[in-house]
Amino acid sequence: MKKKIFSMLVLSLSLTCFAQEHKHSTFYYQRATLFEELPITFNDIIFLGNSITNGAEWTELFDNKHVKNRGISGDICIGVYERLDAVLKGKPAKIFLLIGINDVSRGTSADTIVAHIGMIVSKIKTDSPKTKLYLQSILPTTDHYNMFKSHTSRWQVVPQINRGLVRLAEEEGVEYIDLYYHFVDKETGKMDTAYTNDGLHLLGKGYLKWVEIVKPYIEENK
């Protein structure tokens, strides 16, 4: 009986360790381990976030080899926090952060999402104080296409988070960039369908709009 109980405890511990080591997707680990191997320098400009960031060819969009993609599809705030060392190791010049919509899809509250983003901001400021951080607002979503329902059904939460990010940026002394304003349909409060074909991710036109918005921040202090 004791042997059986011991075996069950060992199995339970093993499963717990496995769950802790595999709390993110397989794609997360594929991408995160690649980022650990890739160099970062003090001249680099990092776009950090989830699939919306992951989906762009930033180097080509800005015609600048120092603008690098560190997006991981499906990532959440804690996922970004846990892989920051690979980004901060080279003390990059700038970081453009966009994260939180996948937390929304999981039912996480606006206050908790802002608090988790606050953890990211704090670590960046502590570990790489000379890095200029740009805190980008979460983009709107739309249920027009009846896709990504867990994301798009909670579209009202996004403005709440963004208001929290405005306060966070002021408190931490970092730059806030309001992407939301440029992508939202002012009549519906949802993403303008000209920029998306699934309600969550961006079309090429959307990325060009994003580049137009942030280009002045890319070029400042050259």
C-alpha positions in Angstrom: 0.0 0.0 0.0 2.8 2.4 1.0 4.6 1.5 -2.3 1.4 2.3 -4.3 1.0 5.7 -2.5 4.7 6.5 -3.1 4.3 5.7 -6.8 1.2 7.9 -7.0 3.1 10.8 -5.3 6.0 10.4 -7.7 3.5 10.4 -10.7 1.7 13.5 -9.3 5.0 15.4 -8.8 6.1 14.4 -12.3 2.9 15.7 -13.8 3.2 18.9 -11.9 6.7 19.5 -13.1 5.7 18.6 -16.7 2.8 21.1 -16.4 5.1 23.8 -15.1 7.6 23.2 -17.9 5.0 23.1 -20.6 2.6 25.9 -19.6 3.0 27.6 -23.0 2.5 26.2 -26.5 5.0 24.1 -28.4 5.3 27.1 -30.8 6.1 29.4 -27.9 9.1 27.2 -27.0 10.2 26.8 -30.6 10.3 30.5 -31.1 11.5 31.5 -27.6 14.5 29.1 -27.8 15.4 30.6 -31.2 15.3 34.1 -29.7 17.7 32.9 -27.0 20.2 32.1 -29.7 19.8 35.2 -31.8 21.9 38.3 -31.1 20.6 41.6 -29.8 22.7 44.7 -29.8 22.4 48.2 -28.4 21.5 49.4 -31.9 18.5 47.1 -32.2 14.8 48.1 -32.2 12.6 45.3 -30.9 8.9 44.6 -31.7 7.7 42.4 -28.8 4.4 40.8 -28.6 2.0 38.0 -29.8 0.8 36.9 -33.2 -0.1 40.4 -34.3 3.6 41.4 -33.9 4.7 37.9 -35.1 2.9 38.4 -38.4 4.9 41.3 -39.7 8.2 41.5 -41.6 9.5 44.5 -39.5 13.0 44.6 -41.0 11.5 45.0 -44.5 8.7 47.3 -43.5 11.2 49.8 -42.1 14.0 48.9 -44.5 16.2 48.6 -41.4 18.2 45.5 -40.4 18.1 46.6 -36.7 14.3 46.4 -36.4 13.7 42.9 -35.2 10.7 40.7 -34.6 10.3 39.1 -31.2 6.6 38.2 -31.5 5.2 34.8 -30.6 1.8 33.8 -31.8 -0.6 33.0 -28.9 1.6 34.7 -26.3 0.3 36.3 -23.2 1.7 38.9 -20.8 3.3 36.3 -18.5 4.8 34.6 -21.5 6.5 37.8 -22.6 7.7 38.5 -19.1 9.3 35.0 -18.8 11.3 35.5 -22.1 12.5 39.0 -21.5 16.0 38.0 -20.7 16.6 36.9 -24.3 15.5 40.4 -25.4 17.3 42.5 -22.7 20.6 40.6 -22.9 21.9 43.1 -25.6 20.4 46.2 -24.1 18.4 47.2 -27.2 17.9 50.8 -28.1 14.1 50.6 -28.2 11.3 48.1 -27.5 7.8 48.4 -28.9 5.5 46.3 -26.8 2.0 45.1 -27.7 0.5 42.4 -25.6 -2.7 41.5 -23.8 -5.4 40.4 -26.3 -4.8 36.7 -25.7 -5.2 37.4 -22.0 -8.5 39.0 -22.8 -9.6 35.8 -24.6 -8.8 33.8 -21.4 -11.2 35.9 -19.4 -8.5 37.8 -17.5 -9.6 41.1 -16.0 -8.5 44.4 -17.4 -6.8 45.3 -14.0 -4.8 42.0 -14.0 -3.7 42.5 -17.6 -2.5 46.0 -16.8 -0.7 44.7 -13.7 1.1 42.0 -15.7 2.1 44.5 -18.3 3.4 46.6 -15.4 5.7 43.7 -14.5 7.1 43.7 -18.0 7.7 47.5 -17.9 9.4 47.2 -14.5 11.7 44.5 -15.6 12.7 46.3 -18.8 13.4 49.5 -16.8 15.4 47.6 -14.2 17.5 45.3 -16.4 18.0 47.7 -19.3 17.4 51.2 -18.1 18.8 52.9 -21.2 16.3 51.1 -23.5 13.5 53.4 -24.7 10.2 51.6 -24.1 7.1 52.3 -26.2 3.9 50.9 -24.7 1.4 50.4 -27.5 -2.3 50.2 -26.9 -4.1 47.0 -27.6 -5.8 47.0 -30.9 -9.6 46.7 -31.3 -11.2 43.5 -32.5 -14.4 42.8 -34.4 -16.9 39.9 -34.4 -17.9 40.8 -38.0 -16.3 37.6 -39.3 -17.6 35.3 -36.5 -14.0 34.1 -35.8 -11.8 34.1 -32.7 -15.0 34.4 -30.6 -13.2 34.3 -27.3 -11.2 37.4 -28.4 -13.8 39.3 -30.2 -16.8 38.8 -27.9 -14.9 40.7 -25.1 -14.1 43.7 -27.4 -15.5 46.1 -24.7 -12.6 45.1 -22.3 -10.0 46.6 -24.7 -10.7 50.3 -24.0 -10.6 49.5 -20.3 -7.1 48.0 -20.6 -5.9 50.9 -22.7 -7.0 53.4 -20.1 -5.0 51.5 -17.6 -2.0 51.5 -20.0 -2.2 55.3 -20.2 -2.0 55.5 -16.4 0.8 53.0 -16.3 2.8 54.8 -18.9 2.4 58.1 -17.0 3.4 56.4 -13.7 6.4 54.7 -15.2 7.5 57.5 -17.4 7.4 55.5 -20.6 6.0 56.5 -24.0 2.4 55.5 -24.8 1.3 55.0 -28.4 -2.4 54.9 -29.2 -2.8 52.4 -32.0 -6.4 51.8 -31.0 -7.6 55.2 -32.2 -6.3 54.6 -35.7 -7.8 51.1 -36.2 -11.2 51.4 -34.5 -14.4 52.1 -36.4 -15.7 55.1 -34.5 -19.4 54.1 -35.1 -19.2 50.5 -33.8 -16.3 50.7 -31.4 -14.8 47.6 -33.1 -11.9 47.2 -35.5 -12.4 48.7 -38.9 -12.9 45.7 -41.2 -10.6 47.4 -43.8 -7.7 46.3 -41.7 -8.6 42.7 -40.9 -10.1 39.6 -42.5 -10.7 37.6 -39.3 -11.5 40.2 -36.7 -8.2 39.9 -34.8 -5.2 39.8 -37.1 -4.1 42.5 -39.5 -4.0 42.6 -43.3 -1.1 44.1 -45.2 -3.0 47.5 -45.1 -3.1 47.2 -41.4 0.6 46.7 -41.0 1.3 49.7 -43.3 -1.0 51.8 -41.1 0.9 50.6 -38.0 4.3 51.5 -39.6 2.9 55.0 -40.5 1.9 55.5 -36.8 5.2 54.4 -35.2 7.7 55.5 -37.8 8.3 58.9 -36.1 9.1 57.0 -32.9 11.5 54.7 -34.8 13.4 57.6 -36.2 13.5 59.8 -33.1 16.9 60.2 -31.4 18.7 58.6 -34.4 
